[in-house]
Amino acid sequence: MKLFQHARLWLAAGLLLAGLARADAPLVLMTDFGLKDGAVSAMRGVAYSVDPKLTLSDLTHEIPDYDIWSGAYRLYQTANYWPKGTVFVSVVDPGVGTERQSVVLKTRDGRYFVNPNNGLLTLIAERDGVAELRRIDEKTNRLQGSADSYTFHGRDVYAYTGARLAAGKIRFEEVGPPLPAAAVVKLPYQRAEIAGERIKGMIPVLDPQYGNVWTNIPKALFEAQGFRPGDTVKVRIFKQGKPVDEVVAPYRRTFGEVANGQPLVYLNSLLDVSLALNMDSYAAKRGIGSGPDWSVELSRP
């Protein structure tokens, strides 16, 4: 028994040294397809056809149509809670079938991201770093019999390549030729920064269930300006640089510390500053959206 256990350990070490994802690496799917038709099921079927023992999970399939930025943020929100070696297949691809590249990014922590190189990797590349980037060689990493299909690379290229990588059927080096880290396409956005007496940032996403307004301003930057729970915060929201909303709200640890329907500033699950109405939707009540067009400023009243 001990000899068998040692053999398994040596095999696992050999696979890692050889550039393979762990043979039992999870495969996580994210798309803007929704679940009304068979697209997601087809991707899952391709993955299981590569290896029926795969651990296959879904991040979400409810990314707003064609919204590359939202896809980039949902990867950023969730990826680090998955084990090293996890393979993420992400398909938000309005340019499917065009000259945009299909790539796999390996982060410095050893997670893999399989997707079109269209901005989906913006936040992952910035936060987690690019250990290696490779273009998918579709001559070898494409579902057999799909060469005449130009509009479903999620099934034919990404799910197939991601499954082969997660199952240990190919080494990362066999994905395709290397690309420079600078080849990662990045979307422009307002980074969090201190500007005099204000903190500037953006609204990357909304909480789609409750209508809370998330920002990309981290707790550390917020507290560097001296804000502590119990303080009052002035929040101004802009769309394409034009003011659309302003509120003065208390900074609280949780929603129940204000009356129902009242605004508060709090830290979300990523420890970024956020804005909410207790038991109501701030976004719906105040007409707030999200994405690179939406910016925010925090200051003292």
C-alpha angles and dihedrals in degrees: 000000000000090000090053092049091050090049091054091050092050091048092051091048090049092052092051093047089049091057098254124141110242109285088238096042114146118247114215123193128205126175145148090234099104119208102270095104139025100273097104091042090053090053091049090048092053090050093050090046088059090051124349090202094065119127100233124186139166125235093187139308094199100085105141112264113284091349102144093171093058089050091051091051096048089054089050091048097053114020099086091057090064123082121266109268094040114143117218119199110196125183118184096134120156088162095057112154094017128106094279110123128249110222147171118218122199113201125215088256091056104254120137129222120196115191149103113299094239105117100294089114096052099108098029091054092048097046103033101028131230114271091172138347124201134183113231111248101219092194089074104015104055132098110266113256095019099101093111093051112097104166106052108058088144088073102026101042114008103041090041095048093041092051093049090050094046092047093050093244090129135024118238088250089060093060090084143277120335123256128199116262088242089066090076107112110231129195117226117244143155108272119210112266143153113249109183108293093350136076113219126202144129141255103249096178143347124236094255095204101047105018097240115158114235124199132193092235108119126220091247093058092043092052091044085069089055100256115153133172108284094036123116120242131200111216123193121186125200135189113206088343096307118115113246104162142018130183139165110217139164121256106237136171095231143007099256091064089081130050120267112282094018123122125245139174114228142156115263126217091282090052092249122137113265139176127223148159113232108249092354143075114265092187094053096043094048101032096243125165135181143230135075092316091063119078134173139203127202125197142142116279 
